[in-house]
Amino acid sequence: MRNILHILLLTGALCPAFCKAQHTPLTSQYLFNGLVINPAYAGSRDALAANINYRHQWVGFDGAPVTQMISVHAPLKRKKLGLGLLVYNDRIGVSNETGVFSNYAYRIKFRNGKLALGLGAGFTLYRSQWSTVATQQSSDQSFMADTRGRFRPNFSGGVYYYTKKWFLGLSAPFLISRRFSPTNDGWKLSDTKADLQPMLTGGYLFELTRDAKLKPSALLRYRTTSGLQADLSTNLILKDKVWIGVSYRTADALIGSLEVLPTPQWRIGYAYDMGLSKLVAYHSGSHELMLQYEFGYRIRVKDPRYF
């Protein structure tokens, strides 16, 4: 009965994301894995940057989402182009989605900052292991066969403007939308513009003292099924080596984060989500780990990057 209850709750929580449009992997430390939401982020670190992210959502909840992501991006020397690669694996219940996306950004100097126009292209591979579901009737044909990997190409687009003090980005992580139709053999292309799931990000850096800075930021995203969702965050930065953050995800979670920079090139981060939704009674929160390294040829210790 416990497993059945978890399946019903998980289906109710995630069905709108899967039935209406393609799912965007959720991360609490999105600012330093920006390719997952905006291809124009490619090259913005002005260094060859590699990021590894692991997220275990709703710990203790059977079938809860588990996500792994790897991203690499860098600017090209003496050129206005930024290139990036994003690979992710997202497992929810019996379903598993793997995505591979290349990202291209054209960056130009604009006033006191840089304006980047980004385009991403890649594919996702979706599969489900229905045969692993425990059923009362072992002969139930609905759960006898697994869904084989389905290849689904897609594109992303975005705009990103940033200076040393603030940034603003607008993006659509998936330009091709699909809807699930149980009567017409699974996923079908959707021509509904409302399924694009646009995202708006922004932030500003306040210098409190020589050794302390405050960086509030926000991520807004819209879905036709769930409406507007916001991640409202703020980080206290101490001596450019320790980041202490708190965030609120509307109707979902209160998030605490800690990031440490032992050197200007290494960044180690951890985030914990304390659930606030109706599922909170069935899990013990979400954990997220992040590791970033910058190999860059343009890393300047006197001019660190905050976005």
ABEGO torsion letter per residue (X at the ends): XAAAAAAAAAAAAAAAAAAABBBBBBBAAAAABAAAABAAABGAAGBBBBBBBBBBBGBGBBGBBBBBBBBBBBBBBGBABBBBBBBBBBBBEABBBBBBBBBBBBBBBBEABBBBBBBBBBBBBBBBBAAABBBABAABAAAABBBBBBBBBBBBBBBBBBBAABBBBBBBABABBBBBBAAAGEBBBBABAAAAGBBBBBBBBBBABAABBBBBBBBBBBBAAAEBBBBBBBBBBBGGABBBBBBBBBGABBBBBBBBBABAABBBBBBBBBBABAAAAABAEBBBBBBBBBABAABBAABBBAX
